[in-house]
């Protein structure tokens, strides 16, 4: 889910979104939202499908699964030039400021990313410059792709040569055997598809404060289950807890915050149904989460 300010929310289209990893130590992602009708500050109904692209986030792992827990926080704009580069496009590209990106879970080959920032939207009085932005999305990881040369003996086994080129940067065991496409004599492109993982951020060492927040979030989810407000698909509670803290900690009050929380819950694979009204949930959140 991508939210802009308190009143616009857009579901992320997973088929049009992707996350990538570069062997040289960077990662990035691009999400495209489902076309959605929203109401402008002038009261007009308009239909938009925002896109968000973030590049050159620092990666210091040796295996792709070590994306879990990667975090980047920066003051000022993400505008490249040795720093991450980010652009939000609703009608025209706009910069992101005070951005905080974090990988909170890996489910299969989907990587869950949370991002909070201020974004230039350039649309109307309520959605112009430095608009609050929040992204919580499970983004398909496309793996690793690079071009390389293989001549002589290496040209007899271009796939094996690609594995040896990848090995000093990333552990090849996290990927299926590569596909090597010949572009021209001696020039190939290797594509490494990831093998499925199932990890969540709770496996990363958490501070006492984070553990206390996770405990409170779990109790809140368990209370909603007991009340019949929340229905889960299978045993999905554990994977909800840590990212649920992130959503609750973004602030807000009343039905407005509750609507954001419900949108996030219904966007999760673990959640089957949610039955409470925004008003009822808002009162509970205001009482138990400040």
N, C-alpha and C positions, 0 to 999 in steps of 0.2 A: 504494500500500500504506500502511495506517495501522497503526502498531505502538504498543502500550501496554505498558510495561515490557518484559521480555525474553521473555515467554511468550505474549502475545496479538498476533495479526496478522490484519488484515482487508483483503480486496481492496476497492478503491474501485469503485463502480458508476458508470461514466461517463454512463449515461443518466439518472441521478438527481442528477448533480453539475453545477455551473455556476460560471463566473467572469464577473464583470461589471466595467465601467469606467464611472465617472461623469464627465461633462464638466467638473464643477467641481474635479477633481483628486483623485479617490480611486478605489480599486479594492478588490475583495473577492471572496470565493469561499465556496461551500458544497459540501461533499462528503458523500455518503451511502454507507455501506459495504454490501457484500453480506452478508446474514445468515450468520453463521459460528458454529459450535459451539466453545466454549472451556471450559477447566476452571478452576473457581474455586479459591481458596486452601483451601477445605474439601473439595476433590476432587470437587465436583459438576459435571456437564456442563450448561452453559447456552448458549443461542443468543442472540446480540446482533447488532444492525446499527447501530453508532455513526454519529452525524452530527457534523460539525464545521463551524461557521460563523465566518468572520472578516470583519469589515467595517471600512471607513474607513482602509485602508492608504493612505499618501501616494503620489500619482503626480505627477511633475513633467515628464512628456513632452508632446509636441505631436502624436504619432502613436501609435496603439494598439500598434504593434510595439515601441515603446520600453518596454513592460512588461518586456522582456528585460533582466535585470540589476537590476530594482527589488529593493530589500532593506530590511527594517525589523527592527531589533533593539531590544528594550526590557526593562529590568529591572522587576520587579514585575508586577502583573496587567495584562492587556489588558481593561479594563472600561469603555471609552468615555469620555465627558466630555472631549472634545477629543483623545482618544487612540484607537488602534484598539480595537475591541470583538471579543472572541472567546469562544465557548462550545462545549464538547464535551458531547454528550449521549449517554450509554449507557443509563441509566435516568432520570436527572435531570440538568439542566444544571450544568456545572461550569466554573470559571474556568481560564484559562491563565496561566502565569507564565513569566518569563524566556524569552519567545518570540523566535524568529529565523526570519523568513519571507524567501524569496528565489525569484525567477523565474529558472530555469536554462536554459530552452529554449522555443522556439515551433515546433510542427510542424503545418503546416496551420492549423487554427483551434483547436488544442489548446495550452494553456499549461501547461508543466511547473512545478510549484511544489514546493519543499521547505520543510518547517517542522519545527523542533525546539522543544520546550517542556516544561514540567511542567504536568500537568493534574489537576484534581480529578475523580475518577471515581466515588467514593462507592459502591463495590460490596462489597469484602471487605478483609481485612487486607493483602493484597498489591496491591490496586488501590483505594486510598482517596484520600488527598490527595497532590498534587504527584507524580504518577506520570510517569515519563519517557514522552514522546510523540514519535513521529517520523512524518512524512508525506512521502511522495514520490509524486506523482500528476500525470498529464496530464489537465487539467481542460478541458472544452469552454468556449470563450469565446463567450458569447451576444451580444456586441456592446454597443451603446449604445441605451438606450431613455429617452425623456423626453416629458413632456407640454408642450404649448405652445399659444398662441393665434394664430390666423391669421384676420384679418378684412379686409374691404375687398379691395384688390389682392392682399394676401398670401393671402387665402382662395381666390383663383382658382388658385393653384399652391402648395398646402400642402406638397408634397414639397420644392420648391425653397426655400421659406421655412425648412423644417427644416434644410436644408443650410447656409443662411446663419447660422442660429442656432448650429449646431455649429462652424462654421469658426473663430471666435475661440478655441475651446478645444481642438479636435482636428482633425487633417487629414482632411477627408472622403474623400480619395482612397484611404484604406485600407479603405473600406467600399463595399459595393454600394449602388446607389441606394436611398433609404429607402422604407419602406412607411409611409404616413400614414393612420391610422385615425381617422375622425371620431367623437368621443364624444358631442358635442352641438354645436349651432350655434356655430362659432367656436373650438371646443376640440378638439384633436387629440392623438394619441400617435404619436410617430415611432419607428420601429425600424430601426436601422442594423446590418445583418449584416456581419461582417468578411470581407475577402478573405484568402485563404490566404497564409501566410508560412512560411518554413522557415529558422529562425535558431537558433543555439545560443550558450551563454554564452561559448564560447571566442572569439567575435568581439569581446567586451568586453576592453579592455586588462587584462591580468593581471599581478600582481606577480611578481618572480622566484621567490618561495616557491611561489606558486600554479602557475606554469609547471613547477617541479620536481615538485610533487605530481602534476600532470597527466601528466608524462612517465613517472613511476613507475606511475601507474594504467594508462596505455596499455601499458606493458611487461607488466604483470600480465595484462591482458586478452589481449594477443598470446600470452603464454605459455599461457593457458587454451585459446586457439584451437589452438595448435600441439599441445597434449596431447590434443586431441579432447574436452575437457571442455565447451567452449562452441561452439554453432552459432548463426550469425547469419542474419537475413533480409537478403540483399543486402549493400550496403556500409554497414553500420550502426555501424561501430566509432567513427567520429569523434563521433557524437552521444552515445555512451555515456560518453566519457572524463570530462568535467567533472562531471556528476552522480554518476558512480561515485566520484569523490574525496569528494564530500559524504557518500556512504553509508559509505565506509571510515573517514572521519574522525569518525564518531559513536562510535567506540570499541568495546569489547567484546573477548572472547577466545574462541578455540576454536570448538567446534561451534555454540555459541549465536550468535556473530557470523556464522559461515558460513551458518546457516539464514536469518538476516536478509538477507544479501547475495544468497543464491539466490532468496528470495522477491522481492527487488527486481528481479533480473535477469529472472526469468520474467514479471514484470509489464510489462516493456518491449516495445514493438513491434519493436525491432531484434533481439530474442533469439528464436530458434526452439526450441532445446533446451539443457538443461544436464544433464550426465551424472555429475559427480563427487558423492561422498557428502559430507555435512556435515563428517564427521571429516577426510577428506582435504583438503578446501578449508580447513578450520579450521587445519590444520597449516601450509599454505602461507601463509595470511594472517598467522598468528602469526610466521612466519619473515621475511616480506618486507614487512609493513606494521606491525610493532611491536605 
